[in-house]
């Protein structure tokens, strides 16, 4: 939730934050917090938004360090029940992202979370065996409870964790010194590998503020939250009339004058005998006509931190792999009183179904986040709208008998120019070449073939076309076809060739980085002759090395003049592809994954695509030039040509008539 000024105050006090060597322990991690931290604060240079292989390496390196220090991580992601439709902070963030896009397209440095980053993160933690789960809506409370059961620390950058009793303490994510340290155990003399960090424990807080009950801290969120403008406006008079904290309040306070407002809030809190008394004392400073709203805000925010029965036992899930919902979970995990299928709920909690599906189902309202694109054109998410309509249909069909026709829709908040606008999106209950879609309740019982047909009908792709492609690329290939058929403006033929080259390069790079032991193990386990993994493992090492040598220069910043201002038409088209892939993956997950879902770090690299397009665009034979990078007579060259020609023979009528960048 976040309390204004609390993080800055707490981390500035040396008596509260101690140095600590972290090693040989369980560690419960605020997973969403970690994802954004690695994506935005780890120094990834991503001017073309979507160098997912770089991000994947950062994620692997982070967890590799934890393992070397004997740290066992357990990730808890944000869950959902109930929802805040069109949350003001989300809308505010969307406008901030639009401003970031403006700067990026003008050649300025700016940070923006790429469309497929979360999907990449999830794939990588599955690949390297990091246990995770989707928590309740009150995820911070879930995390604190789990850490206390194990008596281990929590890792996050969220100020909420200053408000909980966490026996094992709170490790500050942004102050974690990632290079490993070697120390010597004073008692045993053994050498220990550890991470040096800043560490908070609630006992330090109670020593600094004797008599202040830490259980009262959530009240601060009611009167000093970042949550929305209503909070800041309604409680401004209360904050302005706070009694100044005396000089002797707080032991060894650093920069007392700088943090006088926070100290005054804490002093006020110390003098409240109960939550109810505190609420009464706040409400009297609010205008009569707005006291109802003020009370609602305070109670909602305080309730966020209150004790409640979790939907399931996380400790048991992590230790046994068994997920059993609590007695009243079904009542809480429903939509307008209509229970959801158990398979769907368990798939959500274990991360096998996209959280997007639950938001759409439960809220009927969602925000589509901005990508780097041409802000004068229609949003890149318009291209993928049909896929989302199919998803909405499957979700809404579970409740179709209870919903009047006027309520059979989902509200999407998406970019229109430089504004965010609401669009009512109607579901599509029937598909050409398939008929009526199955309802959510039916998905678990319908056959694999039917689930494949649903997805291919949604993307307008035939089974015969996909026979050309390796198992791991069938969903990607279907998405490319859908993208080309539905993009506005039309896609250039060369862009598809560049995407094929990008995919094969990223796979070759991945296989080259496997150890001999990994390759030997995979050779024994991968028996499917149409598997791209098997094909790559059977390639001669010299052919894989040649691809890497020829194409690695296409990654990262280009050296030519087009680096200074990105070709926004090309980037916009590839952003459309990223949106299409995201929602095709979501539909695939909702259909219980009838096709292999390949990690985006093996599909897409924004800088590679930009560079290879411009490198090839002016050449007499662009496709031939790209093919040459795969050697003269290698398996990879033949695969590139086969896949490239398969796309072009099907999609030729859909390409731009004139081969030029707009």
N, C-alpha and C positions, 0 to 999 in steps of 0.2 A: 504493500500500500504506500508506504513512504511518508515520514513525518518531516515537515519542512525544518531544515537545519540540524536534525538529530545526528545524521552521519558525520557531518563536518565537526560538530561539537564533540562527539564521542571519540572520534579518531584523533582529535587534537590533544587529548588528555593522556599524558604519559602514565598516570596512575591507573588509568582504565585499560590501556592497550599495552600489552607486554610482548617482548620478543620470545619466540618459541621455536623449538626444533620439532618438526612434524615427521613422524616415522612410525612404522609398525603399528598401525591402527586401522580400524574401520573409519570411513569418512563419508558422511551423508552430504550429498551435494545438491544445491539448488540448481537443477539442470538447465532451466531456461536462462538463469543468470549466467551460468558458465558458457552456454552457447553464445549469448550476445557478447560476453567478454572476449572470447577467443575470436569471434567474427570481427568485432569493431575495435578492440584495444590491443591486439597482439601484433600490430605492425604489418598486417597483410596489405600489400599494394594491389588494388583491384579496380583500376580505372574503368575497365570494361564490364564490371559487375558480373561475376560468375566464374572466377578462376577457382573452381571447387576443388581441384586436386591440391592446390596450395593450402586451402582451408583444411582438407582431409589430413594432410601431413601435420598441420599444427595440432589437430585433435589427437592424432596418434602419438605425437611427441609428448603432449601433455600427460596422457594416461600412461605412457611409457615411463615418464619420470616418477609418477606415483608408484608404479609397480616396483621400480628399482629401490624405492624408499620403504618398501613393505607396506604401502598404504592400499587398502582395499576400498575402492570407491563404489558408492551406491547412489544412483541418480534418481531424483524425484522431479518429474515435470509437472507443470501446472495442469490441473484437471478442470472440470467444469460441472457444476449443476446450478441451475438458475443462470441468469445472464444479465448483463447490462447492455441494452440495445443502444447502439451508436454512442458508446462511451465518449464523453467530451475529450478525455485525454487521448483516446485513439484518433479521434478526428483532428485534434491538435497535432498529433504526431504525423498524420497523413499530410497536413499542410507543410509541416517542417520537411518532410521527404520531398514534396514537390519543389520546395526551395532548394533542396540539395540537388535535385535533378537539374534545375536551372543552372546551378554552379558547375556541375559536372559537364554538362553539354557546352559550357563556355570555356572548358579547359581548366577549370579550377579544381583543387583538391577538396573532396568531400566524402564523407562516409555514408554508405547506404547498405542495408542488409539485402543480399541478393535473394531472389525468389526461391531458389532451391536449396538454400543454406541449411534450413532445418532438416529437410529430407536427407541431405548429405550427412549431417551430424548423426542422425538416427541410424543410417546405414553403417557408419564407421563404428559406432559403439557396439552394434550387433556383431560386426565383423571381428572386432578384437575382444569380444566377450565381456563387455562392461554391463553389469546388471542395471536395469532401469525399470521404472513404472510411472504411469500417469496418476498423480495424486488427486485428492479432492479439490474443490474450489479453494478451500482454506489450506493451500499447499504448505505455507510456512508453518502452520500448526502441525501438519502431518510430519514435516521434516524434523521439527523440534521433538515431537513425541517419539519418532523412530530413533533419533540420536540418543535420547534419554534411555530408551530400552537397551541400547547397546553401550551406553555410557561412553560415547565417542563424540568427536567434534562435528560441527557443521561448517561447510564452506559456501560462502555467498558474498555478495556485495549489496545485500538488501538490509536496510536499517531496521526492518521488522525484527530481526534476530537479536537486536539489543533488548527487546522487550520480553524475551522468554527465559525461563530457567532452563539452561542447557548445561547439564552436568559436565559434559566433555568440552565445553567452550565453543567459541565462534571464531573461525579462521577467516580473516578479511581477504577476499579473493584478489582485490586490486593491489594488495600489499603482500602478495605471496612472491618470494624471491625464487624464481623457477630454476636457475642453475643449482644443481645439487650441492650440498655441503657434506663434508666428511668430518665427523666429530668422534671423540673417544668417550665411551661410557666410563664415568669416574669410578663407579662401583666395580664393574667387571673388567675394565680395560679393553673391551672389545671396540672395534671401529664400527661406527654406525653411519649409514647414508641417510640423509634427511633433507627436508626442505625448510629453509629459514622463513619465518612468517611473523606477521603481527596477529596477536591473539587476544580475544576479549573473553572475560568470564564475569558472570553476573555478580559474583562475590566482590569483585573490585568496585562495582557500582554501589553496592550496599555499604561498603566501607567509606566511599567518597561522600555518600548522602545517608548518614545514619537516620533511621526512622522513616525513610521514604520506601513505601511498599512497591516493589517492582511490578506486582500484579496490577497496579493502578496505571502503569505507563500507557496501556492502550487508549486511555482517555485523551492522551495527547493527539492521537489520530483523529479524534472527534472534533478537535478545535484548531488543529494546526496541520491538516493533511494537505498533500499536493493534489488530492483527488479531483477537485473541480473548482470552478469559479464560485459556485454557490457557497462552498465551505469558506473560501477566503472572504467573501462579502458578508455572510451571515454572522461570522464570529469575529469580525474586525473590531467591533466595539468592545467585546469581551477582552480581546488581547490588548487593546489600547488602555484599558482600565486596570490591568494587572498591577498588583502591588510589587514594587521592586524588591528583589531578593536581597536580604541583608548581607553584609560583608562576610559574616561568619558562616554563611550557608555554603556547604561544600568544602571538602578538604583538599588542599593543594590544587585548586583550580588554576589552569593556565589561561591567560588572556581573558580575565573575568569581564572586562568592559566589552570586549568583542562579542561575548556570548551572554550578555545580560538578559536579553529577551528569553533565551532558552532557560537560563537559570531562574528567571521569574516564573515561567511556566512550571518548572519542577518544584519550585517553592510553593506555588499555589497547590500543586498536586499533593505535596506532603501534608498540607493542612486540610485535606478533604477526608472525612471519616468513612465515606462509602461512595460507590459509583452513583447511586441515586442522588445523594446530596450534591455531588459534583455537577450532575446534569442540571439540577434545579438552579445551582449557582451560576451556571453558564447561560441558561435560557433567559434569566431575568435581564440580560443585556441585549436580547434580540427583540425586535419590534413585534408587537402582539400578533399582527397578521401573518408573521413568518415563523412563529414559534413551532407550528406543526411541522414545517419543513425542516427546521433546525433539529428538532427532536428526532425526526426520522433519520437524518444524516448521522447524528451521534449514535443512535441505537444500532444502525446498520454497521457502522465502522467498528464499534465496540464488540458487536456480535461476531465480527470477523475473527477476533482473537480469542473468543470464549471457548470453553471446553465443549466438544461435541463428539458423539460417537463417529469414528471414521467409517467410511463405506466398506472397508475391508482391512484385514490385518496385514500391514506392509511387511513387518518383520517376518511373519509366517510365509508370506509370498517369496521374499528374498531367500529365506532359508530352505524352503521346501519346493518352491515353484508352483504351489497350489494357491489359487486365488478364489476365496470364498467370501461372498458379500455378507455383510451383517444383516441382522433380522429386519431392520427398517430401511435397508439400502434401496430395495425395489420401490418403496414409496417415494424416496427422494430422487431416484434416477428414473423419472418418467417425464412424459411430455403431456402437459395438461391433464394429468391423471391417468394417462394411457401408458401402461407398462411397456418397457422396451425389451426386445429379446435378450436372453442371457448371453448368447454367443456374441451379440453386438457389444454389450456392456463389457464383457471380458476382453474382447478384441480392442476396445478403446483403452482400457486400463493397461493392457500389455503392449500398446503401441502398434498393434497390427491393423488398426483402422485409423485413418487420418482424423486428427482432432477437428479439422475443418468440417467433417461430416456431422460431428456432434454439435458444433456451433450452429450449423445450418438447420439441424433438426430441432434443437432446443430453443434457439433464439429467433429463428426465421428472419435473422438480420445479421449481416456481417460486413466487414470492411475489407476491401481488396487493396492490398498495400502497393505502393507505387514502385515502378521500376524506372531505369534509365530509358527514356523514350522521347519521341517527338511530342512535345506538349501541345502542339497545334493540331495533332491528329487525334483520332479516337483512342481511348485507352487501350493498351496492349491486351488487357483482359477481355476486351470485346471479342477477340478471336476465339477464346476458349469458352465463351458463354454457353454454347450448345452442350458442352461436356458437363458443365455445372447444372444445366437444366435437367439432364438425365439423372445426375446424382440427386437433385432435389426431388425428382419424381419418385425414385425408389424410397427415399426417406419419408415423403409425404404420404405415399400409398399405404403405409402402415396405419395411418390415422384417417384415411380418406372418407370413411363413412361418418366420421364425427365432424368433418370440416365442410362448411358450406363453400360453394364455388368461389365466393368472394374472398375467402381466406386461404385459397390454395396458391400460395406464392411465397417467395423469399425476397426480402429487401436487400439489395446490394448497394453499398456505399463505394462509389468508384470515382476516379478522376474524370472531369469534363473540363478541358482546357486546364486552367490552373485552379479550378475549384473542385470541391468534393460534393457530389450530388447523389441523392438517393434514387435508385431505379428499382421498380417492381418487376421481378423476373418470374415468369410463369413456368411451371414444370412442363415437360413433354412426356406424356404417359404412354405413348406408342411410338415405335421406331419403324422406319421402312425396313423391309427384309427381315423383320423380327416379330412385330406385333406389340401387344400389351407388355409393358415391363413388369418384372416380378416385384413384389413388395418386400420391404425389409424383413418381415416375418418369414418370407419364403426363401430368402437367399441361401440359408444354411441347408436347405433340403433339395434345391435344384442341382442338376448335374453339372459337372465341370464343362461339358460341351455347351450347355445353355449359357453358362456364365461367360464363356468365351464369346459366344454369339452376341450377347448383350454388349460387351465392350467393343467388339469389332463393328457392330451395327452403329453404335454411338459415334465411332470414328470413321465410319463409311469405308472400311477396308475389308478385303476378302481374305479368307483363309489361304487360298491359293497364292496370293501375292506374298504372304508372309513365309511361305515355304523356302524362299530364297535366303532368308536371314537366319543367323544363328539363334539359338534358344534365348540367350540373354538380350538380344536386340529386337525381338519381335514386337514388344510393347513400344519401344523407341521408334521402330520403323513405322508402326501404325500411327504414332503421334506425328511423325514427320509428314506423312501423307495428309492427315487431317489439317495440320498447320498450313501446308501449301495450298490446300483447297479453300481454306477459310480466311486467309490473311488479307489484310487491306493496308497498304497497296499490295499488289501481287509480288510474290517472291521471285528473285532472280535464280535462274537455273544453277549458277555457280555457287550460290549459298548452300544448296543441298549438297553439292560435291564437297564443299568445305566442311560441312557438318559430318559427312561420312568420314572424311580424312581425320577430323578431330577425334571422333570416336575410336577409330583404329589406332591412332597415335597414343591416346590415353590408355588403352588396353595394353599396347606394346610396352609402354612405359611402366605400367603396373607389373606386368609379368617379369620384366627385366629386373625389377627391384626385389623379387622374391628370392629368398635364400635357396640354396640347392636342396635343403631338407624340405622346405615348403613345396618346391616344384615336384620332388619325388612323391610327397604325400598326396599332392593333387593329382598326379598321374595315376595313382592307384585308385582314387575315389571318383574321378570324373570319367564316366563311361559313355556318356551321351555323345554319339558321333557328331551331332549338330551343335555341340557346345562350343562357344567361342573360346572358352578357357582351354579346352582340349586342343583346338586348332592352334592357339597361341603357344601352348606348351610343346606342340609338335613342330613348331617353326624352328629353323636353324638359328642359333644364337647370332650369327653374323647378320641375318636378315632383320632381326629385332633391333640389333645395335645400329644398323644402317638407318632404320626408320627414326630412331632416337636422334642420331647424328644429324640427319637431314631436316628434321622438323622441330627440334627443341628451340631453335632460333625464333620460331613463331610464337612462343610463350613469352609473357612479360611485356614490357614496354617496347614498342617499335622504335627504330632509330630514325625513321623517315619523318617528313614534315607533317604527315597526317596525324601524328601523335598529338600535335598541339591543340587540335580541335577535333573531337571524334566525329566520324561520319554517322550522324544521328539517324539517317534513313536505314542504314544497315543494322545499327544497334537496335533500333525500334523493331525491326523484323525478327531479330534473334530474341528480343524480349518477348515477343508474341510466342515464339517457340517455347521459351521457358515457362510461360503461363500455361500453354497447352500441355506440356509435360507434367507440370505440377498437378493439374486436375485430372489428367489421364491416370496418373499414379494414384490419386485419391479414389477415383472410380474403380481402379483395379483392386485397391485394398478393400473397398466396400463389397466387392464381388468375391472376396476371399482369395485374391491373387491368382486368378486363372493363368496369368502370364508372369514370368520372372520379372521382378522389379529391380533394375540395375541402378546402382548408386549414381547420382548426378556427376560425381567426380570422375566417372568413367564414360561420361557422355558429352559433357559441355565444359568448354573453357573460353570465356569471353575474349581474352586477349589473343588467344590462338586464332579464333574465328575472324576477328578483325584483321589480324596481320596477314593470314593466309589469303583472305579475300582480296585485300589490296595488293598483295604480292602477285596474285594470279590474274587479277581483273584485266590488266592491259595486255596480257600475253595472247599470242595468236591462237593457241590451243590450251586454254586454262585447265581443263580436265586432264589433258595429257601431261601437262606440267606437274600437276599434283600427283598423278599416278607414278611419275618418275621418282618421286621421293620415297616410294615403297620398293625401289629396286627394279631390275630389268626382268627377272623371271621368278619372283618369290611368291609364296603362298599369299602373303599380305597384299601384294600388287593385284593378284587375281581376285582376291576377295573385295578389294576396293572397287575394281572395275565392275565386278558382278553386282555389287550392291548399288553402285552409282547408276549403272545402266538400268537396273530394275526400277529405281525411282523415276528416272527420266522417261522411260517408255510408258509409264503410267501417268506421269504428271505433266508431260510436255504441253498440253493445252492450257495448263494453269499458270505457266510462268509468264513473267513480263515479256511482252513482245520485243521491246527494245532493251538490250542488255546494258544498262547503265545505272549507276547509283543516283537516286534522286537527291 
